[in-house]
Amino acid sequence: MAEIQCGMTRGRAEGELTAARRDEVAERDDEGREDGARTGAKRRVSRVRLTASSWMKSLDRSKASADAQFSALEAFLLLRQADESDEASQDKVEVLREALAAARALVVAANYALSQSADTRRAAACAASARPAPEHD
C-alpha cells in the first residue's frame, strides 16, 4: 500500500511539474506574441509614416484643401513622434507644440477652403440669375 501511495505521489508531482512547465512555455509564447505584436505595430507605423510623408510630398499646396490635408498629415506625424518620446523630455514638449501648431494650421486652411467653396457657389448662383431669360417665340 505504501508503494501505491508513493507511486501516486510521484505521479502527481510529475504531473504538477509538467503543468508548471506547460504554463512556463505558454507564458514565454505569450511574451513572444506580445513582442511580435509590438514589432508588427512598429512596422505598420513605419509604413504609415512613409505613406504619409510621400502624400505630403505629392500634395499641390496651392489649394486650401490640399494645405489642410498637408497640415493634418503633419500633425499626425508629429503626434506619433511625440508618442515615442520620453515622457519628461523637452523634445516631447517641443514636438507637441509643433503638432498643435499644425492642427491650428489645419483649422485655418479648412476654414479658408470652406469660405472659397461658399464664395464660388455664391458667384455661380449670381451669374446664373444675371443671365437674361431665353425668349420664347
N, CA, C and O atoms as a GROMACS GRO file, in nm:
protein
  548
    1MET      N    1   0.082  -0.117   0.000
    1MET     CA    2   0.000   0.000   0.000
    1MET      C    3   0.087   0.125   0.000
    1MET      O    4   0.053   0.224  -0.064
    2ALA      N    5   0.199   0.122   0.071
    2ALA     CA    6   0.290   0.235   0.076
    2ALA      C    7   0.348   0.262  -0.060
    2ALA      O    8   0.370   0.377  -0.098
    3GLU      N    9   0.375   0.155  -0.137
    3GLU     CA   10   0.429   0.172  -0.272
    3GLU      C   11   0.326   0.239  -0.362
    3GLU      O   12   0.361   0.324  -0.444
    4ILE      N   13   0.203   0.202  -0.348
    4ILE     CA   14   0.099   0.260  -0.432
    4ILE      C   15   0.085   0.409  -0.398
    4ILE      O   16   0.076   0.492  -0.488
    5GLN      N   17   0.083   0.442  -0.270
    5GLN     CA   18   0.072   0.583  -0.233
    5GLN      C   19   0.192   0.660  -0.281
    5GLN      O   20   0.180   0.773  -0.329
    6CYS      N   21   0.313   0.598  -0.268
    6CYS     CA   22   0.434   0.666  -0.315
    6CYS      C   23   0.427   0.687  -0.466
    6CYS      O   24   0.464   0.794  -0.514
    7GLY      N   25   0.380   0.587  -0.540
    7GLY     CA   26   0.367   0.599  -0.685
    7GLY      C   27   0.268   0.707  -0.723
    7GLY      O   28   0.291   0.782  -0.818
    8MET      N   29   0.160   0.716  -0.652
    8MET     CA   30   0.060   0.818  -0.679
    8MET      C   31   0.117   0.957  -0.650
    8MET      O   32   0.092   1.053  -0.723
    9THR      N   33   0.192   0.966  -0.543
    9THR     CA   34   0.251   1.094  -0.507
    9THR      C   35   0.354   1.134  -0.610
    9THR      O   36   0.358   1.250  -0.652
   10ARG      N   37   0.437   1.040  -0.653
   10ARG     CA   38   0.537   1.069  -0.756
   10ARG      C   39   0.469   1.109  -0.886
   10ARG      O   40   0.512   1.204  -0.951
   11GLY      N   41   0.364   1.038  -0.924
   11GLY     CA   42   0.291   1.070  -1.046
   11GLY      C   43   0.226   1.208  -1.038
   11GLY      O   44   0.226   1.284  -1.134
   12ARG      N   45   0.170   1.237  -0.922
   12ARG     CA   46   0.108   1.368  -0.903
   12ARG      C   47   0.212   1.478  -0.912
   12ARG      O   48   0.188   1.583  -0.972
   13ALA      N   49   0.328   1.454  -0.851
   13ALA     CA   50   0.437   1.553  -0.855
   13ALA      C   51   0.484   1.573  -0.999
   13ALA      O   52   0.509   1.686  -1.041
   14GLU      N   53   0.498   1.465  -1.072
   14GLU     CA   54   0.540   1.477  -1.213
   14GLU      C   55   0.435   1.552  -1.294
   14GLU      O   56   0.468   1.632  -1.381
   15GLY      N   57   0.308   1.526  -1.265
   15GLY     CA   58   0.200   1.596  -1.334
   15GLY      C   59   0.202   1.745  -1.305
   15GLY      O   60   0.182   1.828  -1.393
   16GLU      N   61   0.225   1.777  -1.177
   16GLU     CA   62   0.232   1.918  -1.141
   16GLU      C   63   0.352   1.986  -1.205
   16GLU      O   64   0.343   2.101  -1.248
   17LEU      N   65   0.466   1.914  -1.211
   17LEU     CA   66   0.584   1.968  -1.276
   17LEU      C   67   0.558   1.990  -1.424
   17LEU      O   68   0.598   2.092  -1.481
   18THR      N   69   0.493   1.894  -1.487
   18THR     CA   70   0.460   1.907  -1.628
   18THR      C   71   0.364   2.025  -1.650
   18THR      O   72   0.380   2.100  -1.746
   19ALA      N   73   0.268   2.042  -1.563
   19ALA     CA   74   0.175   2.155  -1.574
   19ALA      C   75   0.249   2.287  -1.557
   19ALA      O   76   0.221   2.384  -1.628
   20ALA      N   77   0.344   2.291  -1.463
   20ALA     CA   78   0.422   2.412  -1.442
   20ALA      C   79   0.506   2.443  -1.565
   20ALA      O   80   0.518   2.559  -1.605
   21ARG      N   81   0.563   2.341  -1.625
   21ARG     CA   82   0.642   2.362  -1.748
   21ARG      C   83   0.553   2.413  -1.861
   21ARG      O   84   0.590   2.504  -1.935
   22ARG      N   85   0.434   2.353  -1.873
   22ARG     CA   86   0.340   2.399  -1.977
   22ARG      C   87   0.305   2.546  -1.956
   22ARG      O   88   0.300   2.624  -2.051
   23ASP      N   89   0.279   2.583  -1.830
   23ASP     CA   90   0.247   2.723  -1.800
   23ASP      C   91   0.364   2.814  -1.836
   23ASP      O   92   0.345   2.922  -1.891
   24GLU      N   93   0.486   2.769  -1.804
   24GLU     CA   94   0.605   2.850  -1.833
   24GLU      C   95   0.622   2.867  -1.983
   24GLU      O   96   0.651   2.977  -2.031
   25VAL      N   97   0.603   2.759  -2.057
   25VAL     CA   98   0.615   2.766  -2.204
   25VAL      C   99   0.505   2.855  -2.260
   25VAL      O  100   0.531   2.936  -2.350
   26ALA      N  101   0.385   2.841  -2.209
   26ALA     CA  102   0.275   2.925  -2.257
   26ALA      C  103   0.302   3.072  -2.227
   26ALA      O  104   0.272   3.159  -2.309
   27GLU      N  105   0.358   3.100  -2.110
   27GLU     CA  106   0.392   3.237  -2.074
   27GLU      C  107   0.497   3.294  -2.168
   27GLU      O  108   0.488   3.409  -2.211
   28ARG      N  109   0.598   3.212  -2.200
   28ARG     CA  110   0.701   3.257  -2.294
   28ARG      C  111   0.642   3.280  -2.432
   28ARG      O  112   0.679   3.375  -2.500
   29ASP      N  113   0.550   3.193  -2.473
   29ASP     CA  114   0.484   3.211  -2.602
   29ASP      C  115   0.403   3.341  -2.605
   29ASP      O  116   0.404   3.414  -2.704
   30ASP      N  117   0.333   3.369  -2.493
   30ASP     CA  118   0.257   3.494  -2.485
   30ASP      C  119   0.349   3.615  -2.494
   30ASP      O  120   0.318   3.712  -2.563
   31GLU      N  121   0.462   3.609  -2.424
   31GLU     CA  122   0.559   3.718  -2.431
   31GLU      C  123   0.612   3.735  -2.572
   31GLU      O  124   0.629   3.847  -2.621
   32GLY      N  125   0.638   3.622  -2.639
   32GLY     CA  126   0.686   3.626  -2.777
   32GLY      C  127   0.582   3.689  -2.869
   32GLY      O  128   0.616   3.766  -2.959
   33ARG      N  129   0.455   3.654  -2.846
   33ARG     CA  130   0.348   3.713  -2.927
   33ARG      C  131   0.338   3.862  -2.903
   33ARG      O  132   0.319   3.940  -2.997
   34GLU      N  133   0.352   3.903  -2.776
   34GLU     CA  134   0.347   4.046  -2.746
   34GLU      C  135   0.462   4.119  -2.812
   34GLU      O  136   0.444   4.227  -2.868
   35ASP      N  137   0.583   4.060  -2.806
   35ASP     CA  138   0.698   4.121  -2.873
   35ASP      C  139   0.675   4.127  -3.022
   35ASP      O  140   0.705   4.227  -3.087
   36GLY      N  141   0.620   4.019  -3.078
   36GLY     CA  142   0.590   4.017  -3.221
   36GLY      C  143   0.485   4.120  -3.257
   36GLY      O  144   0.494   4.184  -3.362
   37ALA      N  145   0.386   4.135  -3.170
   37ALA     CA  146   0.281   4.235  -3.195
   37ALA      C  147   0.340   4.375  -3.191
   37ALA      O  148   0.305   4.460  -3.272
   38ARG      N  149   0.430   4.399  -3.093
   38ARG     CA  150   0.495   4.531  -3.086
   38ARG      C  151   0.580   4.556  -3.210
   38ARG      O  152   0.578   4.665  -3.267
   39THR      N  153   0.654   4.454  -3.251
   39THR     CA  154   0.737   4.468  -3.371
   39THR      C  155   0.649   4.492  -3.493
   39THR      O  156   0.680   4.577  -3.577
   40GLY      N  157   0.540   4.417  -3.503
   40GLY     CA  158   0.447   4.437  -3.615
   40GLY      C  159   0.386   4.575  -3.613
   40GLY      O  160   0.370   4.638  -3.717
   41ALA      N  161   0.352   4.623  -3.493
   41ALA     CA  162   0.295   4.757  -3.481
   41ALA      C  163   0.397   4.862  -3.522
   41ALA      O  164   0.362   4.960  -3.588
   42LYS      N  165   0.522   4.842  -3.483
   42LYS     CA  166   0.627   4.938  -3.522
   42LYS      C  167   0.644   4.938  -3.673
   42LYS      O  168   0.664   5.044  -3.734
   43ARG      N  169   0.636   4.820  -3.735
   43ARG     CA  170   0.648   4.814  -3.881
   43ARG      C  171   0.532   4.887  -3.947
   43ARG      O  172   0.551   4.961  -4.044
   44ARG      N  173   0.411   4.865  -3.894
   44ARG     CA  174   0.294   4.931  -3.952
   44ARG      C  175   0.306   5.083  -3.938
   44ARG      O  176   0.274   5.157  -4.031
   45VAL      N  177   0.352   5.128  -3.822
   45VAL     CA  178   0.370   5.272  -3.801
   45VAL      C  179   0.473   5.327  -3.897
   45VAL      O  180   0.456   5.436  -3.952
   46SER      N  181   0.582   5.252  -3.919
   46SER     CA  182   0.683   5.297  -4.014
   46SER      C  183   0.626   5.307  -4.155
   46SER      O  184   0.654   5.403  -4.227
   47ARG      N  185   0.546   5.209  -4.194
   47ARG     CA  186   0.484   5.214  -4.327
   47ARG      C  187   0.388   5.331  -4.338
   47ARG      O  188   0.383   5.399  -4.440
   48VAL      N  189   0.312   5.355  -4.232
   48VAL     CA  190   0.217   5.467  -4.233
   48VAL      C  191   0.294   5.598  -4.242
   48VAL      O  192   0.253   5.689  -4.315
   49ARG      N  193   0.404   5.609  -4.170
   49ARG     CA  194   0.485   5.732  -4.176
   49ARG      C  195   0.538   5.755  -4.317
   49ARG      O  196   0.533   5.866  -4.369
   50LEU      N  197   0.589   5.649  -4.378
   50LEU     CA  198   0.640   5.663  -4.515
   50LEU      C  199   0.529   5.703  -4.611
   50LEU      O  200   0.549   5.788  -4.697
   51THR      N  201   0.413   5.643  -4.595
   51THR     CA  202   0.300   5.676  -4.680
   51THR      C  203   0.258   5.821  -4.659
   51THR      O  204   0.236   5.895  -4.755
   52ALA      N  205   0.246   5.862  -4.532
   52ALA     CA  206   0.207   6.000  -4.503
   52ALA      C  207   0.311   6.098  -4.558
   52ALA      O  208   0.275   6.201  -4.613
   53SER      N  209   0.438   6.065  -4.542
   53SER     CA  210   0.544   6.153  -4.595
   53SER      C  211   0.536   6.164  -4.746
   53SER      O  212   0.553   6.273  -4.801
   54SER      N  213   0.511   6.051  -4.813
   54SER     CA  214   0.502   6.057  -4.959
   54SER      C  215   0.378   6.136  -5.002
   54SER      O  216   0.384   6.208  -5.102
   55TRP      N  217   0.267   6.124  -4.930
   55TRP     CA  218   0.149   6.204  -4.960
   55TRP      C  219   0.179   6.352  -4.943
   55TRP      O  220   0.139   6.434  -5.025
   56MET      N  221   0.251   6.384  -4.836
   56MET     CA  222   0.283   6.524  -4.809
   56MET      C  223   0.366   6.582  -4.923
   56MET      O  224   0.346   6.697  -4.962
   57LYS      N  225   0.459   6.503  -4.975
   57LYS     CA  226   0.545   6.549  -5.085
   57LYS      C  227   0.467   6.564  -5.215
   57LYS      O  228   0.502   6.647  -5.299
   58SER      N  229   0.363   6.484  -5.231
   58SER     CA  230   0.289   6.485  -5.357
   58SER      C  231   0.178   6.591  -5.362
   58SER      O  232   0.123   6.617  -5.469
   59LEU      N  233   0.144   6.649  -5.249
   59LEU     CA  234   0.035   6.746  -5.246
   59LEU      C  235   0.074   6.878  -5.313
   59LEU      O  236   0.183   6.930  -5.292
   60ASP      N  237  -0.018   6.929  -5.393
   60ASP     CA  238  -0.003   7.063  -5.451
   60ASP      C  239  -0.072   7.158  -5.354
   60ASP      O  240  -0.194   7.166  -5.350
   61ARG      N  241   0.007   7.229  -5.278
   61ARG     CA  242  -0.048   7.310  -5.170
   61ARG      C  243  -0.101   7.445  -5.216
   61ARG      O  244  -0.123   7.535  -5.135
   62SER      N  245  -0.122   7.460  -5.345
   62SER     CA  246  -0.176   7.587  -5.395
   62SER      C  247  -0.324   7.601  -5.361
   62SER      O  248  -0.377   7.712  -5.361
   63LYS      N  249  -0.392   7.491  -5.333
   63LYS     CA  250  -0.533   7.495  -5.294
   63LYS      C  251  -0.542   7.482  -5.142
   63LYS      O  252  -0.462   7.413  -5.079
   64ALA      N  253  -0.640   7.548  -5.086
   64ALA     CA  254  -0.656   7.548  -4.940
   64ALA      C  255  -0.687   7.408  -4.887
   64ALA      O  256  -0.640   7.371  -4.780
   65SER      N  257  -0.764   7.330  -4.961
   65SER     CA  258  -0.798   7.196  -4.914
   65SER      C  259  -0.673   7.107  -4.909
   65SER      O  260  -0.658   7.025  -4.818
   66ALA      N  261  -0.584   7.122  -5.006
   66ALA     CA  262  -0.458   7.045  -5.004
   66ALA      C  263  -0.369   7.091  -4.890
   66ALA      O  264  -0.299   7.010  -4.829
   67ASP      N  265  -0.371   7.219  -4.861
   67ASP     CA  266  -0.292   7.271  -4.748
   67ASP      C  267  -0.348   7.215  -4.617
   67ASP      O  268  -0.270   7.185  -4.526
   68ALA      N  269  -0.478   7.200  -4.606
   68ALA     CA  270  -0.539   7.141  -4.487
   68ALA      C  271  -0.499   6.994  -4.474
   68ALA      O  272  -0.470   6.947  -4.365
   69GLN      N  273  -0.497   6.923  -4.586
   69GLN     CA  274  -0.454   6.783  -4.584
   69GLN      C  275  -0.309   6.772  -4.538
   69GLN      O  276  -0.275   6.685  -4.458
   70PHE      N  277  -0.225   6.859  -4.589
   70PHE     CA  278  -0.084   6.860  -4.551
   70PHE      C  279  -0.071   6.883  -4.400
   70PHE      O  280   0.005   6.814  -4.333
   71SER      N  281  -0.145   6.979  -4.348
   71SER     CA  282  -0.139   7.010  -4.205
   71SER      C  283  -0.188   6.893  -4.120
   71SER      O  284  -0.133   6.866  -4.014
   72ALA      N  285  -0.290   6.824  -4.167
   72ALA     CA  286  -0.340   6.707  -4.095
   72ALA      C  287  -0.235   6.597  -4.089
   72ALA      O  288  -0.212   6.538  -3.984
   73LEU      N  289  -0.171   6.571  -4.201
   73LEU     CA  290  -0.065   6.469  -4.204
   73LEU      C  291   0.053   6.510  -4.116
   73LEU      O  292   0.111   6.427  -4.047
   74GLU      N  293   0.087   6.637  -4.121
   74GLU     CA  294   0.198   6.687  -4.039
   74GLU      C  295   0.166   6.671  -3.891
   74GLU      O  296   0.251   6.627  -3.813
   75ALA      N  297   0.044   6.706  -3.850
   75ALA     CA  298   0.004   6.692  -3.710
   75ALA      C  299   0.007   6.545  -3.669
   75ALA      O  300   0.052   6.512  -3.559
   76PHE      N  301  -0.040   6.457  -3.757
   76PHE     CA  302  -0.038   6.313  -3.729
   76PHE      C  303   0.105   6.265  -3.705
   76PHE      O  304   0.132   6.197  -3.606
   77LEU      N  305   0.194   6.299  -3.795
   77LEU     CA  306   0.333   6.254  -3.783
   77LEU      C  307   0.399   6.309  -3.656
   77LEU      O  308   0.474   6.238  -3.589
   78LEU      N  309   0.371   6.432  -3.624
   78LEU     CA  310   0.430   6.492  -3.504
   78LEU      C  311   0.375   6.427  -3.377
   78LEU      O  312   0.449   6.406  -3.281
   79LEU      N  313   0.247   6.396  -3.376
   79LEU     CA  314   0.189   6.330  -3.259
   79LEU      C  315   0.245   6.189  -3.241
   79LEU      O  316   0.267   6.145  -3.129
   80ARG      N  317   0.268   6.120  -3.352
   80ARG     CA  318   0.331   5.987  -3.343
   80ARG      C  319   0.473   6.000  -3.288
   80ARG      O  320   0.516   5.919  -3.206
   81GLN      N  321   0.545   6.101  -3.333
   81GLN     CA  322   0.681   6.124  -3.286
   81GLN      C  323   0.680   6.156  -3.136
   81GLN      O  324   0.765   6.107  -3.061
   82ALA      N  325   0.587   6.237  -3.093
   82ALA     CA  326   0.577   6.272  -2.951
   82ALA      C  327   0.541   6.150  -2.867
   82ALA      O  328   0.588   6.136  -2.754
   83ASP      N  329   0.459   6.062  -2.922
   83ASP     CA  330   0.418   5.942  -2.851
   83ASP      C  331   0.538   5.851  -2.822
   83ASP      O  332   0.538   5.778  -2.723
   84GLU      N  333   0.637   5.855  -2.907
   84GLU     CA  334   0.754   5.770  -2.890
   84GLU      C  335   0.864   5.834  -2.805
   84GLU      O  336   0.962   5.768  -2.772
   85SER      N  337   0.849   5.962  -2.771
   85SER     CA  338   0.949   6.032  -2.691
   85SER      C  339   0.933   5.998  -2.544
   85SER      O  340   0.829   5.948  -2.502
   86ASP      N  341   1.038   6.027  -2.467
   86ASP     CA  342   1.031   6.012  -2.322
   86ASP      C  343   0.929   6.108  -2.266
   86ASP      O  344   0.911   6.219  -2.318
   87GLU      N  345   0.861   6.065  -2.161
   87GLU     CA  346   0.754   6.146  -2.103
   87GLU      C  347   0.801   6.282  -2.055
   87GLU      O  348   0.730   6.382  -2.073
   88ALA      N  349   0.919   6.289  -1.995
   88ALA     CA  350   0.962   6.413  -1.931
   88ALA      C  351   1.063   6.492  -2.014
   88ALA      O  352   1.126   6.584  -1.963
   89SER      N  353   1.079   6.457  -2.140
   89SER     CA  354   1.183   6.523  -2.219
   89SER      C  355   1.134   6.657  -2.275
   89SER      O  356   1.016   6.676  -2.302
   90GLN      N  357   1.227   6.748  -2.292
   90GLN     CA  358   1.198   6.878  -2.351
   90GLN      C  359   1.161   6.860  -2.498
   90GLN      O  360   1.080   6.936  -2.552
   91ASP      N  361   1.221   6.761  -2.563
   91ASP     CA  362   1.190   6.734  -2.704
   91ASP      C  363   1.042   6.703  -2.722
   91ASP      O  364   0.980   6.748  -2.818
   92LYS      N  365   0.986   6.625  -2.629
   92LYS     CA  366   0.844   6.590  -2.641
   92LYS      C  367   0.757   6.715  -2.632
   92LYS      O  368   0.659   6.728  -2.705
   93VAL      N  369   0.793   6.806  -2.544
   93VAL     CA  370   0.717   6.930  -2.530
   93VAL      C  371   0.723   7.009  -2.660
   93VAL      O  372   0.621   7.061  -2.706
   94GLU      N  373   0.840   7.019  -2.719
   94GLU     CA  374   0.855   7.093  -2.845
   94GLU      C  375   0.777   7.028  -2.958
   94GLU      O  376   0.712   7.096  -3.037
   95VAL      N  377   0.784   6.897  -2.966
   95VAL     CA  378   0.712   6.825  -3.072
   95VAL      C  379   0.561   6.842  -3.055
   95VAL      O  380   0.489   6.859  -3.153
   96LEU      N  381   0.514   6.838  -2.931
   96LEU     CA  382   0.371   6.859  -2.907
   96LEU      C  383   0.328   7.001  -2.944
   96LEU      O  384   0.219   7.021  -2.996
   97ARG      N  385   0.414   7.099  -2.918
   97ARG     CA  386   0.383   7.237  -2.960
   97ARG      C  387   0.374   7.246  -3.112
   97ARG      O  388   0.286   7.313  -3.165
   98GLU      N  389   0.466   7.179  -3.181
   98GLU     CA  390   0.462   7.180  -3.328
   98GLU      C  391   0.337   7.110  -3.379
   98GLU      O  392   0.277   7.155  -3.477
   99ALA      N  393   0.296   7.002  -3.313
   99ALA     CA  394   0.174   6.932  -3.353
   99ALA      C  395   0.052   7.021  -3.334
   99ALA      O  396  -0.039   7.021  -3.418
  100LEU      N  397   0.050   7.095  -3.225
  100LEU     CA  398  -0.060   7.187  -3.201
  100LEU      C  399  -0.063   7.297  -3.307
  100LEU      O  400  -0.170   7.334  -3.355
  101ALA      N  401   0.053   7.347  -3.344
  101ALA     CA  402   0.060   7.449  -3.450
  101ALA      C  403   0.009   7.392  -3.582
  101ALA      O  404  -0.062   7.460  -3.656
  102ALA      N  405   0.044   7.267  -3.612
  102ALA     CA  406  -0.005   7.203  -3.735
  102ALA      C  407  -0.156   7.186  -3.731
  102ALA      O  408  -0.224   7.204  -3.832
  103ALA      N  409  -0.209   7.153  -3.614
  103ALA     CA  410  -0.355   7.138  -3.600
  103ALA      C  411  -0.424   7.273  -3.620
  103ALA      O  412  -0.530   7.281  -3.682
  104ARG      N  413  -0.364   7.378  -3.568
  104ARG     CA  414  -0.421   7.512  -3.588
  104ARG      C  415  -0.418   7.549  -3.736
  104ARG      O  416  -0.513   7.606  -3.789
  105ALA      N  417  -0.307   7.517  -3.802
  105ALA     CA  418  -0.296   7.545  -3.946
  105ALA      C  419  -0.401   7.467  -4.024
  105ALA      O  420  -0.455   7.516  -4.122
  106LEU      N  421  -0.429   7.346  -3.980
  106LEU     CA  422  -0.534   7.264  -4.042
  106LEU      C  423  -0.669   7.335  -4.033
  106LEU      O  424  -0.742   7.342  -4.131
  107VAL      N  425  -0.701   7.386  -3.916
  107VAL     CA  426  -0.829   7.454  -3.896
  107VAL      C  427  -0.838   7.578  -3.983
  107VAL      O  428  -0.941   7.603  -4.047
  108VAL      N  429  -0.731   7.656  -3.987
  108VAL     CA  430  -0.731   7.778  -4.068
  108VAL      C  431  -0.747   7.744  -4.216
  108VAL      O  432  -0.826   7.807  -4.286
  109ALA      N  433  -0.671   7.645  -4.263
  109ALA     CA  434  -0.677   7.608  -4.406
  109ALA      C  435  -0.814   7.550  -4.442
  109ALA      O  436  -0.867   7.580  -4.549
  110ALA      N  437  -0.871   7.469  -4.353
  110ALA     CA  438  -1.004   7.412  -4.380
  110ALA      C  439  -1.110   7.522  -4.382
  110ALA      O  440  -1.201   7.518  -4.464
  111ASN      N  441  -1.098   7.618  -4.293
  111ASN     CA  442  -1.191   7.731  -4.290
  111ASN      C  443  -1.179   7.812  -4.419
  111ASN      O  444  -1.280   7.853  -4.476
  112TYR      N  445  -1.057   7.835  -4.463
  112TYR     CA  446  -1.036   7.909  -4.587
  112TYR      C  447  -1.093   7.832  -4.707
  112TYR      O  448  -1.154   7.892  -4.795
  113ALA      N  449  -1.072   7.701  -4.709
  113ALA     CA  450  -1.128   7.618  -4.818
  113ALA      C  451  -1.279   7.625  -4.818
  113ALA      O  452  -1.341   7.631  -4.925
  114LEU      N  453  -1.339   7.622  -4.700
  114LEU     CA  454  -1.485   7.633  -4.690
  114LEU      C  455  -1.533   7.768  -4.741
  114LEU      O  456  -1.632   7.775  -4.814
  115SER      N  457  -1.464   7.875  -4.704
  115SER     CA  458  -1.502   8.009  -4.750
  115SER      C  459  -1.489   8.020  -4.901
  115SER      O  460  -1.577   8.077  -4.966
  116GLN      N  461  -1.382   7.967  -4.957
  116GLN     CA  462  -1.364   7.969  -5.102
  116GLN      C  463  -1.476   7.894  -5.172
  116GLN      O  464  -1.530   7.940  -5.272
  117SER      N  465  -1.510   7.779  -5.118
  117SER     CA  466  -1.615   7.697  -5.179
  117SER      C  467  -1.750   7.769  -5.174
  117SER      O  468  -1.825   7.769  -5.272
  118ALA      N  469  -1.780   7.830  -5.061
  118ALA     CA  470  -1.906   7.905  -5.049
  118ALA      C  471  -1.908   8.025  -5.143
  118ALA      O  472  -2.010   8.054  -5.205
  119ASP      N  473  -1.795   8.095  -5.153
  119ASP     CA  474  -1.788   8.211  -5.244
  119ASP      C  475  -1.806   8.168  -5.388
  119ASP      O  476  -1.874   8.236  -5.465
  120THR      N  477  -1.746   8.058  -5.426
  120THR     CA  478  -1.758   8.008  -5.563
  120THR      C  479  -1.903   7.970  -5.592
  120THR      O  480  -1.955   8.002  -5.699
  121ARG      N  481  -1.966   7.903  -5.498
  121ARG     CA  482  -2.107   7.864  -5.516
  121ARG      C  483  -2.196   7.988  -5.527
  121ARG      O  484  -2.286   7.992  -5.610
  122ARG      N  485  -2.171   8.087  -5.443
  122ARG     CA  486  -2.249   8.210  -5.446
  122ARG      C  487  -2.230   8.285  -5.579
  122ARG      O  488  -2.326   8.336  -5.637
  123ALA      N  489  -2.106   8.290  -5.625
  123ALA     CA  490  -2.077   8.358  -5.751
  123ALA      C  491  -2.145   8.287  -5.868
  123ALA      O  492  -2.196   8.352  -5.959
  124ALA      N  493  -2.146   8.155  -5.865
  124ALA     CA  494  -2.213   8.079  -5.971
  124ALA      C  495  -2.364   8.103  -5.968
  124ALA      O  496  -2.427   8.114  -6.073
  125ALA      N  497  -2.421   8.111  -5.848
  125ALA     CA  498  -2.565   8.137  -5.837
  125ALA      C  499  -2.600   8.277  -5.886
  125ALA      O  500  -2.702   8.297  -5.951
  126CYS      N  501  -2.514   8.373  -5.854
  126CYS     CA  502  -2.537   8.511  -5.902
  126CYS      C  503  -2.524   8.520  -6.053
  126CYS      O  504  -2.602   8.589  -6.119
  127ALA      N  505  -2.427   8.451  -6.108
  127ALA     CA  506  -2.407   8.453  -6.253
  127ALA      C  507  -2.525   8.388  -6.324
  127ALA      O  508  -2.567   8.434  -6.430
  128ALA      N  509  -2.579   8.283  -6.267
  128ALA     CA  510  -2.694   8.215  -6.328
  128ALA      C  511  -2.818   8.303  -6.324
  128ALA      O  512  -2.898   8.302  -6.417
  129SER      N  513  -2.835   8.379  -6.216
  129SER     CA  514  -2.955   8.465  -6.207
  129SER      C  515  -2.939   8.593  -6.289
  129SER      O  516  -3.039   8.656  -6.321
  130ALA      N  517  -2.819   8.631  -6.323
  130ALA     CA  518  -2.796   8.754  -6.401
  130ALA      C  519  -2.815   8.730  -6.550
  130ALA      O  520  -2.829   8.826  -6.625
  131ARG      N  521  -2.816   8.607  -6.593
  131ARG     CA  522  -2.836   8.579  -6.737
  131ARG      C  523  -2.979   8.614  -6.775
  131ARG      O  524  -3.073   8.588  -6.700
  132PRO      N  525  -2.994   8.673  -6.892
  132PRO     CA  526  -3.133   8.702  -6.936
  132PRO      C  527  -3.206   8.571  -6.968
  132PRO      O  528  -3.148   8.474  -7.017
  133ALA      N  529  -3.331   8.574  -6.939
  133ALA     CA  530  -3.413   8.456  -6.967
  133ALA      C  531  -3.425   8.438  -7.117
  133ALA      O  532  -3.436   8.536  -7.190
  134PRO      N  533  -3.423   8.316  -7.164
  134PRO     CA  534  -3.437   8.294  -7.309
  134PRO      C  535  -3.576   8.337  -7.355
  134PRO      O  536  -3.676   8.317  -7.286
  135GLU      N  537  -3.579   8.397  -7.472
  135GLU     CA  538  -3.707   8.445  -7.526
  135GLU      C  539  -3.777   8.332  -7.597
  135GLU      O  540  -3.715   8.253  -7.668
  136HIS      N  541  -3.905   8.327  -7.576
  136HIS     CA  542  -3.987   8.223  -7.641
  136HIS      C  543  -4.063   8.290  -7.753
  136HIS      O  544  -4.120   8.397  -7.734
  137ASP      N  545  -4.065   8.228  -7.868
  137ASP     CA  546  -4.139   8.284  -7.983
  137ASP      C  547  -4.280   8.241  -7.986
  137ASP      O  548  -4.354   8.279  -8.076
   0.00000   0.00000   0.00000
